[in-house]
Amino acid sequence: DATTTNFSPTCATWIYDPPKDTHTVSTQQLVISLQKTLDAYPHWAGQLQYVSYNANGDHTQRFERLGVLYGAKSDPGVEVVIAQRPEIVSSFVPTAADREVGSGLWNPEETSLAELVPTASSLALHDLVHFEGLPAMMVQLTNFACGGLAIAIKLAHPLADAQSLMGFAHNWAAINRALITNEPLPSLCPIFEPEQLDRAALGNIDAPNPDPKLIEAARNLPLHRYDCWASLDGSPSFMAQLTKIPSELDSNTIILGKPLSWSEWDLTAPVSHYLVSFTVDEIKNMWEDASSNSEIRISRLDALLAHIWMLIIRARELSHDQQPIYLDVTLGLRSRLNPPLSENFVGSPIILGNVSTIGIQPIDKMALSIRSTLSKFNSSSIGPMLHELAFELSPNRLWNAFLGRRNTIVTSWLHLKTYEVDFGIGVPSHLINVILLGLAFMLLYTAFHATTMLAQSVFEGIKNETINGTNFEGGGYISLGIASACMAITNIFAPVIISILGPSISMFMGGTTFLLYVLSFLFPMIWSFYLVSILLGIGAAILWTAQGTYLALYSNEMTVSRNAGIFWALLQIG
């Protein structure tokens, strides 16, 4: 945990549409449920601080080790900010479907999104120095003019990684729902036992000196080991203090390591933040390309990271560079240990693995490099690594990653159910959208199936009648054949149409052709009937392709099966 002191705070924000019942959730209600949830996380309301340095003490008393004092009246507590926004949610942040329209890019800087999050400068050890009286956790509740709500949680990284934060968010939401419905409060079981991670370290971490063999084994792992204390030359002024060896230590006995490459980090370069949305088909295509020539299992995340890394390398004009380029990937250690730590283990058991390449390689080689590097972090290799970290002179001195044009840092929140945090505001909007999608298709195909079942009988009945002076020779089977053929052909081009118009508009246009088909039975003329059949085939292809895109937008790996089941159940009712 102490190795993450200089990390950015762990933070997440949820933005909710207005609930149907405006009295369902209030900020006062959320504060009450927050207090009850924190009963299971008392150390998050305590004082995060450095432990007193004892050169002859055990591993917990070494230089710049962290501790948290809690349970006293002097605890700084959790800072809660309650704010108001004059905007409505829909004008403040676009929906997932709206973000898909066009290029699939959304720039959060177009809104005041940062104002939904409490300032990090108030957290303990935000500057690696000050902590006394400062909280380790902050929460901000923001009410929108429309009745919508934003909930932001921010924690000092040593106390919580993404998994710890998400576990807390789900627990808080469960407590809040129980209070709303007057049900018994759920039992919460977070595990705050740092010694569990300590026990995973090999060797005696309380010995006066490290085990040379374990240190050698740890050094075989693909990790950056930049030495901040060896990096004064070229450092920016705001970082200069961090490069100095603390006065508590004897600088004459310290062997300096690899310095940070300040020359690779252009502090004057403009910085932007974008949310990039990829479709299911795009991810699938990346994965197929990345895994086609590999005997090792390549995940979809491996393929996506390889694709993004390639684009970054190209944008930085390093495609043909002959010097190493790095991807620093955040790895969770819970499941990699033997025995594994519980999912409820609270803390920050993470490390940054180092993947390297020379220039741009094909995506299969880039993805294989990522997978091969990450697979080296297993129960056998992590034990020596933890031994090395326990004896590190100063956790803040060691940097496992860096910035600049040769470095890219990535993290992943997969499988944490980020989009399923429901405080009782109502069914999450993405699930409502799935239900509405299923109901719309049910009604649409109820009308369509009823019409097609009657079509041949209707045509037989009027076959010999004269309409507008012309004998009608139309056939229901021919009509469906035309529609099916046009649908098959249009399916080739449908993804392009949807990428331009977006799934919502595409489904509206596709559904309109079904209406035209039904209306054509009111005035059955052979030319108009077959023309509408052509339009129906084109519209059906666009409709179903857009449906798949839309369903994927509101699903993740944990909910895609559920959402697909809901959609098809509603469709089959019709």
C-alpha positions in Angstrom: 0.0 0.0 0.0 2.8 2.4 0.8 4.1 2.1 -2.8 1.0 3.9 -4.0 1.4 7.0 -1.8 2.4 9.1 -4.8 -0.4 7.8 -7.0 -3.4 9.9 -7.9 -6.4 9.4 -5.6 -8.8 6.5 -6.4 -12.0 8.2 -7.6 -15.3 7.4 -9.3 -18.4 9.4 -10.1 -21.9 8.1 -10.9 -24.4 10.4 -12.6 -28.1 9.4 -12.3 -31.1 10.6 -14.2 -34.0 12.0 -12.2 -36.0 9.2 -10.4 -39.7 8.8 -11.1 -40.3 9.3 -7.4 -38.5 12.5 -6.4 -38.7 11.6 -2.8 -36.9 8.2 -3.2 -33.4 9.5 -2.5 -32.2 12.7 -0.9 -28.8 13.9 0.0 -29.8 13.6 3.7 -30.7 10.0 3.1 -27.4 9.3 1.4 -25.4 10.8 4.2 -27.3 8.6 6.8 -26.6 5.5 4.7 -23.0 6.6 4.2 -22.5 6.8 8.0 -23.9 3.3 8.5 -21.7 1.9 5.7 -18.6 3.5 7.2 -19.2 1.5 10.4 -17.7 -1.4 8.4 -14.9 0.8 7.1 -13.8 2.7 10.3 -10.2 3.1 9.2 -11.3 5.2 6.2 -12.5 7.8 8.6 -9.2 7.7 10.5 -5.9 9.4 10.2 -3.7 8.2 7.4 -0.1 9.0 8.3 3.6 8.0 8.2 4.6 5.5 10.9 7.5 6.7 13.1 10.8 5.6 11.6 12.8 3.0 13.5 15.9 1.8 11.7 16.0 -1.3 13.9 12.2 -2.0 13.9 10.2 -4.6 11.9 9.1 -4.1 8.3 6.2 -1.8 9.4 8.5 0.7 11.0 10.9 1.3 8.0 11.2 4.7 6.4 8.0 6.3 5.0 5.8 3.3 5.9 2.1 4.1 6.3 -0.3 3.5 9.1 -3.8 4.6 9.9 -5.1 5.6 13.4 -8.8 5.3 13.9 -11.5 5.0 16.6 -10.6 8.2 18.4 -12.6 11.5 18.7 -9.7 13.2 16.9 -10.2 11.2 13.7 -10.5 13.6 10.7 -13.6 11.6 9.5 -14.9 11.6 5.9 -15.4 14.9 4.3 -18.8 15.2 2.6 -19.6 18.0 0.1 -23.2 18.8 -1.0 -23.4 20.8 -4.1 -26.0 22.1 -6.6 -25.8 22.4 -10.4 -28.1 24.6 -12.5 -28.0 22.2 -15.4 -30.1 19.2 -16.2 -28.4 15.8 -16.5 -29.1 15.4 -20.2 -27.4 18.7 -21.0 -24.5 18.0 -18.7 -23.4 14.6 -19.9 -24.6 12.7 -23.1 -26.0 9.2 -22.9 -23.9 6.2 -24.1 -26.0 6.1 -27.3 -25.4 9.8 -28.0 -21.7 9.4 -27.5 -21.7 6.7 -30.1 -23.0 9.0 -32.9 -20.3 10.0 -35.3 -16.7 9.3 -34.3 -17.5 7.8 -30.9 -15.5 10.4 -29.1 -16.6 12.6 -26.2 -14.6 15.3 -24.6 -15.6 15.7 -20.9 -13.8 19.1 -20.8 -16.8 20.4 -22.7 -18.7 20.3 -19.4 -17.8 21.1 -15.8 -17.4 17.4 -15.0 -14.4 18.1 -12.6 -16.8 20.2 -10.4 -18.6 17.0 -9.5 -15.5 15.7 -7.7 -14.1 17.1 -4.4 -10.6 18.6 -4.7 -7.8 16.2 -4.1 -5.6 18.8 -2.4 -7.6 18.3 0.8 -6.7 14.6 1.2 -4.1 13.3 3.6 -0.6 13.0 2.0 -1.8 14.6 -1.2 1.7 16.2 -1.4 3.5 13.3 0.3 4.1 15.5 3.3 1.0 16.9 5.0 -1.6 14.6 6.6 -2.4 15.9 10.1 -6.1 16.6 10.4 -6.7 15.8 6.7 -9.2 13.1 5.7 -8.3 10.1 3.6 -11.7 10.0 2.0 -14.1 12.5 0.5 -17.6 12.2 -0.9 -19.5 14.8 -3.0 -23.3 14.7 -3.6 -24.4 17.0 -6.4 -28.0 17.8 -7.2 -29.0 18.8 -10.7 -31.9 21.2 -11.5 -33.9 18.3 -13.0 -33.7 16.2 -9.9 -30.8 14.1 -11.2 -27.9 13.3 -8.8 -24.2 12.8 -9.0 -22.3 10.7 -6.4 -18.5 11.0 -6.3 -16.2 9.0 -4.1 -12.5 9.9 -3.7 -9.9 8.1 -1.6 -6.2 8.3 -0.9 -4.8 5.5 -3.0 -2.9 3.6 -0.2 -6.3 2.9 1.4 -8.2 1.7 -1.6 -7.6 0.6 -5.2 -10.4 0.4 -7.7 -11.7 -2.9 -6.4 -11.8 -1.6 -2.8 -13.6 1.5 -3.9 -16.2 -0.4 -6.0 -16.8 -2.8 -3.1 -17.6 0.1 -0.9 -19.8 1.7 -3.5 -21.9 -1.5 -3.9 -22.1 -1.8 -0.1 -23.2 1.8 0.4 -25.8 1.4 -2.3 -27.1 -1.8 -0.7 -27.4 -0.1 2.7 -29.2 2.9 1.1 -31.7 0.6 -0.7 -32.4 -1.2 2.5 -33.1 2.0 4.4 -35.5 3.2 1.7 -37.5 -0.1 1.7 -37.3 -0.6 5.5 -35.6 -3.9 5.1 -32.9 -5.3 7.4 -29.5 -3.9 6.6 -27.2 -6.3 4.7 -24.2 -7.7 6.5 -21.0 -6.1 5.2 -17.7 -8.0 5.3 -14.8 -5.9 4.0 -11.4 -7.3 5.1 -8.9 -4.8 6.4 -6.0 -7.1 7.3 -2.8 -5.9 5.6 -0.9 -8.7 7.2 -2.6 -11.1 4.8 -0.6 -9.5 2.0 2.6 -9.5 4.2 2.3 -13.2 4.7 2.4 -13.7 0.9 6.0 -12.4 0.9 8.7 -15.1 0.8 11.5 -15.1 3.4 11.7 -13.2 6.7 10.6 -9.6 5.9 11.4 -8.6 9.5 15.1 -9.6 9.3 17.8 -6.9 9.3 18.7 -7.6 5.7 17.0 -9.0 2.6 17.6 -12.4 1.2 19.9 -12.0 -1.8 18.4 -14.9 -3.7 14.9 -13.5 -3.3 16.1 -10.1 -4.5 17.7 -11.7 -7.5 14.4 -13.5 -8.3 12.4 -10.3 -7.9 14.7 -8.5 -10.3 13.7 -10.9 -13.0 10.2 -9.5 -13.1 9.5 -6.9 -15.9 9.3 -3.9 -13.6 10.6 -0.4 -14.0 12.7 0.6 -11.0 13.3 4.3 -11.5 15.1 5.9 -8.6 13.6 9.3 -7.8 16.6 10.2 -5.6 18.9 9.8 -8.6 16.8 12.2 -10.7 17.7 15.7 -9.7 19.3 16.6 -13.0 16.7 18.0 -15.4 13.8 17.6 -12.9 11.1 20.3 -13.0 11.1 22.7 -10.1 7.9 21.3 -8.5 9.5 17.8 -8.4 13.0 18.9 -7.2 12.2 18.3 -3.5 11.2 14.7 -4.2 14.6 14.0 -5.7 16.4 14.9 -2.4 17.5 12.1 0.0 15.6 12.8 3.3 17.7 14.0 6.2 16.7 11.1 8.3 18.8 8.8 6.1 22.6 8.6 5.6 23.1 9.5 2.0 26.7 8.1 2.1 25.4 4.6 2.4 22.7 4.8 -0.3 23.5 3.3 -3.8 21.5 5.3 -6.4 19.7 3.5 -9.2 18.3 4.4 -12.6 17.2 8.1 -12.9 14.0 9.2 -14.4 14.1 10.4 -18.0 12.9 13.9 -17.6 13.9 14.8 -21.1 11.2 12.5 -22.5 8.5 14.4 -20.6 7.4 17.6 -22.3 5.5 19.5 -19.6 4.4 22.2 -22.2 2.6 19.7 -24.4 -1.2 20.2 -24.4 -3.3 17.6 -22.5 -6.9 16.6 -23.3 -9.3 14.0 -21.9 -11.5 12.0 -24.2 -13.9 9.1 -23.7 -13.6 6.7 -26.7 -16.4 4.3 -27.3 -15.7 1.0 -29.2 -18.5 -1.1 -30.5 -18.7 -4.9 -29.9 -17.8 -5.6 -33.5 -14.7 -3.4 -33.3 -13.5 -5.2 -30.2 -14.2 -8.5 -31.8 -12.3 -7.6 -34.9 -9.3 -6.5 -32.8 -9.4 -9.7 -30.9 -9.6 -11.9 -34.0 -6.6 -10.1 -35.5 -4.6 -10.3 -32.3 -5.3 -13.9 -31.5 -5.2 -15.4 -35.1 -1.5 -16.5 -34.9 -1.1 -17.0 -31.2 -1.1 -20.3 -29.3 -1.4 -18.4 -26.0 -4.9 -17.2 -25.1 -5.2 -13.5 -25.9 -8.0 -11.7 -24.1 -10.1 -9.0 -25.6 -8.5 -6.5 -23.2 -5.1 -7.5 -24.5 -6.2 -6.8 -28.0 -7.7 -3.5 -27.1 -4.7 -2.4 -25.2 -2.4 -3.4 -28.1 -4.6 -1.4 -30.5 -4.6 1.7 -28.4 -0.9 1.4 -27.7 -0.2 1.2 -31.4 -2.2 4.3 -32.1 -0.3 6.2 -29.3 3.1 5.1 -30.7 2.1 6.3 -34.1 0.8 9.6 -32.9 4.0 10.2 -31.1 5.9 9.5 -34.3 7.8 6.5 -32.8 6.7 3.9 -35.3 10.2 3.2 -36.6 12.1 4.3 -33.5 14.8 1.9 -32.4 14.7 2.6 -28.7 12.4 0.8 -26.2 8.8 2.1 -25.8 6.9 1.1 -22.7 3.3 0.2 -21.7 3.0 0.2 -17.9 0.0 -1.9 -17.0 -1.7 -1.8 -13.5 -2.0 -5.3 -12.1 -4.1 -6.5 -9.2 -2.5 -9.0 -6.9 -5.5 -10.5 -5.1 -6.2 -13.3 -7.6 -2.5 -13.9 -8.4 -1.5 -15.1 -5.0 -1.8 -18.6 -3.7 -4.0 -18.8 -1.7 -5.6 -15.7 -3.3 -6.8 -12.8 -1.3 -10.5 -12.4 -0.9 -12.4 -10.0 -3.3 -13.4 -8.2 -0.1 -9.8 -7.5 0.8 -9.5 -3.7 1.3 -6.3 -1.9 0.4 -4.2 -1.3 -2.6 -2.5 -4.5 -3.5 -1.4 -3.5 -7.0 1.8 -3.2 -9.1 2.7 -1.8 -12.4 4.1 -4.3 -14.9 6.3 -3.1 -17.7 5.6 -4.2 -21.3 8.2 -3.1 -23.9 8.5 -2.9 -27.7 10.6 -1.4 -30.4 8.5 0.6 -32.8 5.1 -0.5 -34.0 4.7 -4.3 -34.4 1.6 -6.1 -35.8 -1.3 -6.2 -33.4 -0.9 -10.0 -32.7 2.7 -9.4 -31.6 1.8 -6.4 -29.5 -1.0 -8.3 -27.8 1.2 -11.4 -27.3 3.8 -9.2 -25.7 1.2 -7.8 -23.3 -0.1 -11.2 -22.4 3.3 -12.8 -22.0 4.5 -10.0 -19.7 1.4 -10.1 -17.5 1.6 -13.9 -17.2 5.0 -13.6 -15.5 3.3 -12.1 -12.4 2.1 -15.3 -10.7 2.1 -16.8 -7.2 5.7 -18.0 -7.6 7.2 -14.6 -8.7 5.1 -12.3 -6.6 6.4 -13.7 -3.3 10.0 -12.6 -4.0 8.7 -9.2 -5.3 6.9 -8.6 -2.0 10.1 -9.5 -0.2 12.0 -6.9 -2.2 9.3 -4.2 -1.6 9.3 -4.9 2.2 13.0 -4.0 2.3 12.8 -1.0 -0.1 14.5 1.9 1.7 11.6 4.3 0.8 8.5 3.4 -1.1 8.2 6.9 -2.5 11.7 6.6 -3.9 10.8 3.7 -6.2 8.8 4.5 -9.4 7.5 1.6 -11.4 6.3 3.9 -14.2 7.0 7.2 -15.7 5.4 9.7 -18.1 6.6 11.2 -21.4 6.5 10.1 -25.0 8.0 6.7 -24.4 5.6 5.7 -21.7 1.9 4.9 -21.5 0.2 4.0 -18.2 -3.1 2.0 -18.3 -5.5 0.6 -15.8 -8.6 -1.5 -16.1 -11.9 -1.6 -14.1 -13.2 -4.7 -15.8 -15.5 -7.1 -13.8 -16.1 -4.5 -11.0 -19.8 -3.9 -12.0 -19.1 -0.2 -12.2 -22.4 0.4 -14.1 -24.5 -1.6 -11.6 -24.3 0.6 -8.5 -28.0 1.3 -7.6 -28.7 3.5 -4.6 -32.4 3.0 -4.9 -32.9 5.8 -7.3 -34.6 3.3 -9.5 -33.7 0.7 -12.0 -30.4 1.8 -13.6 -31.1 3.7 -16.8 -29.2 1.2 -18.9 -31.6 -1.6 -17.8 -34.6 0.6 -18.5 -33.3 1.1 -22.0 -32.9 -2.6 -22.5 -36.5 -3.2 -21.3 -37.8 -0.4 -23.6 -35.9 -1.8 -26.5 -37.5 -5.2 -25.9 -41.0 -3.7 -25.6 -40.6 -1.7 -28.8 -39.5 -4.7 -30.8 -42.4 -6.7 -29.3 -45.0 -4.2 -30.5 -43.3 -3.7 -33.9 -43.1 -7.4 -34.6 -46.6 -8.1 -33.3 -48.0 -5.9 -36.0 -45.5 -7.2 -38.6 -46.2 -10.9 -37.9 -49.9 -10.4 -37.9 -49.7 -8.7 -41.3 -47.4 -11.3 -42.9 -49.6 -14.2 -41.7 -52.6 -12.6 -43.4 -50.8 -11.5 -46.5 -51.2 -14.5 -48.7 -54.8 -15.0 -47.8 -55.5 -11.3 -48.5 -53.7 -11.5 -51.8 -55.6 -14.6 -52.9 -58.9 -12.9 -52.0 -58.2 -9.9 -54.2 -56.1 -11.6 -56.9 -58.9 -11.5 -59.5 -60.3 -8.1 -58.5 -59.5 -5.1 -60.5 -57.9 -2.3 -58.6 -57.5 1.0 -60.4 -58.1 -0.8 -63.6 -55.3 -3.3 -63.2 -55.5 -7.0 -62.1 -53.5 -7.5 -58.9 -51.0 -10.3 -59.1 -49.0 -9.7 -55.9 -47.9 -12.6 -53.7 -47.0 -12.6 -50.0 -44.3 -15.2 -50.4 -42.6 -13.2 -53.1 -42.8 -10.1 -50.9 -41.0 -11.8 -48.1 -38.4 -13.2 -50.5 -37.7 -9.8 -51.8 -37.4 -8.4 -48.2 -35.1 -11.2 -47.1 -32.8 -10.8 -50.1 -32.5 -7.0 -49.6 -31.9 -7.6 -45.9 -29.0 -10.0 -46.6 -27.4 -7.5 -49.0 -27.9 -4.5 -46.7 -26.4 -6.2 -43.7 -23.0 -5.7 -45.5 -23.4 -2.0 -45.3 -25.5 -1.5 -42.2 -22.5 -1.1 -39.8 -21.3 1.9 -41.8 -24.8 3.5 -41.7 -25.0 3.0 -38.0 -21.6 4.4 -37.3 -22.7 7.6 -39.0 -26.2 8.0 -37.7 -25.9 6.2 -34.4 -28.0 3.2 -33.2 -31.1 5.3 -32.0 -31.7 7.1 -35.2 -30.9 4.0 -37.2 -33.5 2.0 -35.3 -36.1 4.7 -35.9 -35.4 4.8 -39.6 -35.5 1.0 -39.8 -38.8 0.8 -37.8 -40.4 3.3 -40.1 -40.1 0.9 -43.0 -42.2 -1.7 -41.1 -44.9 1.0 -40.8 -44.8 1.6 -44.5 -45.1 -2.2 -45.1 -48.2 -2.4 -43.0 -49.8 0.6 -44.6 -49.2 -0.8 -48.1 -52.0 -3.3 -47.4 -54.5 -0.5 -47.3 -54.0 0.2 -51.0 -52.4 -3.0 -52.5 -50.8 -2.1 -55.8 -48.1 -4.5 -57.1 -45.4 -1.8 -57.8 -45.9 -0.1 -54.4 -46.1 -3.4 -52.6 -42.8 -4.8 -53.9 -41.1 -1.4 -53.5 -42.1 -1.3 -49.8 -40.8 -4.9 -49.6 -37.4 -3.7 -50.8 -37.5 -0.9 -48.2 -38.5 -3.3 -45.5 -35.5 -5.5 -46.2 -33.2 -2.5 -46.1 -34.8 -1.2 -42.9 -34.8 -4.6 -41.2 -31.0 -5.0 -41.7 -30.4 -1.5 -40.3 -32.9 -2.1 -37.4 -31.3 -5.4 -36.3 -27.7 -4.3 -36.6 -28.5 -1.1 -34.7 -30.3 -3.3 -32.1 -27.2 -5.3 -31.5 -25.1 -2.1 -31.2 -27.6 -0.5 -28.8 -27.8 -3.6 -26.6 -24.0 -3.8 -26.4 -23.8 -0.1 -25.4 -25.9 -0.8 -22.3 -24.3 -4.1 -21.4 -21.0 -5.3 -20.0 -19.4 -8.7 -19.6 -21.5 -9.3 -16.5 -24.9 -8.1 -17.8 -24.8 -9.0 -21.5 -26.4 -12.4 -21.0 -29.1 -11.0 -18.7 -29.9 -8.1 -21.1 -30.0 -10.4 -24.1 -32.4 -12.7 -22.2 -34.7 -9.8 -21.3 -34.8 -8.5 -24.8 -35.6 -11.9 -26.4 -38.1 -12.8 -23.8 -40.0 -9.6 -24.5 -39.7 -10.0 -28.3 -41.0 -13.6 -28.2 -44.1 -12.5 -26.2 -45.2 -10.7 -29.4 
